[in-house]
Amino acid sequence: MGRIFGLEGKTWLARSSWWGMVAASFVLVVEVLENLAYLANASNLVLYLSKFMHFSPSRSANAVTNFMGTAFLLALLGGFLSDTYFTSYHT
């Protein structure tokens, strides 16, 4: 099979667990970057509401946190409805 990042001579199980750690690290990095982008958009939305829409800073922050809370709760509600009523498996 040749050299794969210094894993020559190791069993298939050792290679598969090493690639599993690489995949888990990739998922962790993607999740961190996703949360960073979400919070960056939220802070930009606060600035947009206060500067261009002429909300007060407290009112714009309140609107953004209400939006974030609604988005998270609707995701839970959508998951529940999807799992309960909209599945294709009827057991």
C-alpha positions as YAML, in Angstrom:
chain: A
units: angstrom
residues:
- id: 1
  name: MET
  ca: [0.00, 0.00, 0.00]
- id: 2
  name: GLY
  ca: [2.99, 2.30, 0.35]
- id: 3
  name: ARG
  ca: [3.62, 5.13, 2.76]
- id: 4
  name: ILE
  ca: [0.54, 6.77, 4.21]
- id: 5
  name: PHE
  ca: [1.76, 9.52, 6.52]
- id: 6
  name: GLY
  ca: [4.18, 7.26, 8.36]
- id: 7
  name: LEU
  ca: [1.72, 4.45, 9.01]
- id: 8
  name: GLU
  ca: [3.59, 1.70, 7.18]
- id: 9
  name: GLY
  ca: [3.74, -1.57, 9.07]
- id: 10
  name: LYS
  ca: [0.66, -0.85, 11.17]
- id: 11
  name: THR
  ca: [-2.47, -2.94, 11.01]
- id: 12
  name: TRP
  ca: [-5.64, -1.86, 9.25]
- id: 13
  name: LEU
  ca: [-7.32, -1.22, 12.63]
- id: 14
  name: ALA
  ca: [-4.61, 1.20, 13.72]
- id: 15
  name: ARG
  ca: [-4.90, 3.10, 10.44]
- id: 16
  name: SER
  ca: [-8.68, 3.26, 10.67]
- id: 17
  name: SER
  ca: [-8.63, 4.63, 14.23]
- id: 18
  name: TRP
  ca: [-6.05, 7.23, 13.17]
- id: 19
  name: TRP
  ca: [-8.29, 8.38, 10.30]
- id: 20
  name: GLY
  ca: [-11.19, 8.44, 12.74]
- id: 21
  name: MET
  ca: [-9.30, 10.97, 14.86]
- id: 22
  name: VAL
  ca: [-8.62, 13.05, 11.76]
- id: 23
  name: ALA
  ca: [-12.33, 13.01, 10.86]
- id: 24
  name: ALA
  ca: [-13.35, 13.88, 14.42]
- id: 25
  name: SER
  ca: [-10.89, 16.78, 14.48]
- id: 26
  name: PHE
  ca: [-12.27, 18.03, 11.17]
- id: 27
  name: VAL
  ca: [-15.84, 17.92, 12.51]
- id: 28
  name: LEU
  ca: [-14.77, 19.77, 15.67]
- id: 29
  name: VAL
  ca: [-13.04, 22.51, 13.67]
- id: 30
  name: VAL
  ca: [-16.04, 22.91, 11.36]
- id: 31
  name: GLU
  ca: [-18.40, 23.24, 14.34]
- id: 32
  name: VAL
  ca: [-16.20, 25.87, 15.97]
- id: 33
  name: LEU
  ca: [-16.01, 27.86, 12.74]
- id: 34
  name: GLU
  ca: [-19.77, 27.57, 12.24]
- id: 35
  name: ASN
  ca: [-20.44, 28.99, 15.71]
- id: 36
  name: LEU
  ca: [-17.90, 31.74, 15.12]
- id: 37
  name: ALA
  ca: [-19.63, 32.73, 11.88]
- id: 38
  name: TYR
  ca: [-23.05, 32.65, 13.53]
- id: 39
  name: LEU
  ca: [-21.93, 34.94, 16.35]
- id: 40
  name: ALA
  ca: [-20.17, 37.26, 13.91]
- id: 41
  name: ASN
  ca: [-23.39, 37.59, 11.92]
- id: 42
  name: ALA
  ca: [-25.33, 38.25, 15.12]
- id: 43
  name: SER
  ca: [-22.98, 41.06, 16.15]
- id: 44
  name: ASN
  ca: [-23.15, 42.53, 12.64]
- id: 45
  name: LEU
  ca: [-26.95, 42.40, 12.85]
- id: 46
  name: VAL
  ca: [-26.85, 44.36, 16.12]
- id: 47
  name: LEU
  ca: [-24.68, 47.00, 14.46]
- id: 48
  name: TYR
  ca: [-26.94, 47.11, 11.41]
- id: 49
  name: LEU
  ca: [-30.07, 47.55, 13.50]
- id: 50
  name: SER
  ca: [-28.54, 50.30, 15.61]
- id: 51
  name: LYS
  ca: [-26.76, 52.27, 12.87]
- id: 52
  name: PHE
  ca: [-28.99, 51.94, 9.79]
- id: 53
  name: MET
  ca: [-32.40, 51.07, 11.24]
- id: 54
  name: HIS
  ca: [-31.94, 53.57, 14.10]
- id: 55
  name: PHE
  ca: [-32.83, 51.18, 16.91]
- id: 56
  name: SER
  ca: [-31.40, 51.88, 20.32]
- id: 57
  name: PRO
  ca: [-28.49, 49.58, 21.21]
- id: 58
  name: SER
  ca: [-30.53, 47.77, 23.85]
- id: 59
  name: ARG
  ca: [-33.51, 47.32, 21.51]
- id: 60
  name: SER
  ca: [-31.30, 46.02, 18.69]
- id: 61
  name: ALA
  ca: [-29.54, 43.55, 21.01]
- id: 62
  name: ASN
  ca: [-32.92, 42.42, 22.33]
- id: 63
  name: ALA
  ca: [-34.22, 41.89, 18.78]
- id: 64
  name: VAL
  ca: [-31.17, 39.82, 17.84]
- id: 65
  name: THR
  ca: [-31.34, 37.63, 20.96]
- id: 66
  name: ASN
  ca: [-35.07, 37.10, 20.35]
- id: 67
  name: PHE
  ca: [-34.25, 36.06, 16.78]
- id: 68
  name: MET
  ca: [-31.52, 33.67, 17.96]
- id: 69
  name: GLY
  ca: [-33.79, 32.11, 20.57]
- id: 70
  name: THR
  ca: [-36.60, 31.70, 18.08]
- id: 71
  name: ALA
  ca: [-34.26, 30.12, 15.54]
- id: 72
  name: PHE
  ca: [-32.96, 27.56, 18.05]
- id: 73
  name: LEU
  ca: [-36.43, 26.68, 19.37]
- id: 74
  name: LEU
  ca: [-37.91, 26.34, 15.90]
- id: 75
  name: ALA
  ca: [-35.08, 23.96, 14.98]
- id: 76
  name: LEU
  ca: [-36.09, 21.74, 17.91]
- id: 77
  name: LEU
  ca: [-39.76, 21.96, 16.95]
- id: 78
  name: GLY
  ca: [-38.95, 21.14, 13.32]
- id: 79
  name: GLY
  ca: [-36.89, 18.13, 14.36]
- id: 80
  name: PHE
  ca: [-39.68, 16.85, 16.57]
- id: 81
  name: LEU
  ca: [-42.30, 17.27, 13.85]
- id: 82
  name: SER
  ca: [-40.04, 15.67, 11.28]
- id: 83
  name: ASP
  ca: [-39.31, 12.65, 13.44]
- id: 84
  name: THR
  ca: [-42.89, 12.24, 14.60]
- id: 85
  name: TYR
  ca: [-45.10, 12.96, 11.60]
- id: 86
  name: PHE
  ca: [-43.04, 13.27, 8.44]
- id: 87
  name: THR
  ca: [-41.07, 10.03, 8.44]
- id: 88
  name: SER
  ca: [-41.29, 7.54, 5.61]
- id: 89
  name: TYR
  ca: [-40.99, 4.55, 7.97]
- id: 90
  name: HIS
  ca: [-44.28, 3.51, 9.51]
- id: 91
  name: THR
  ca: [-43.57, 0.82, 12.11]
...
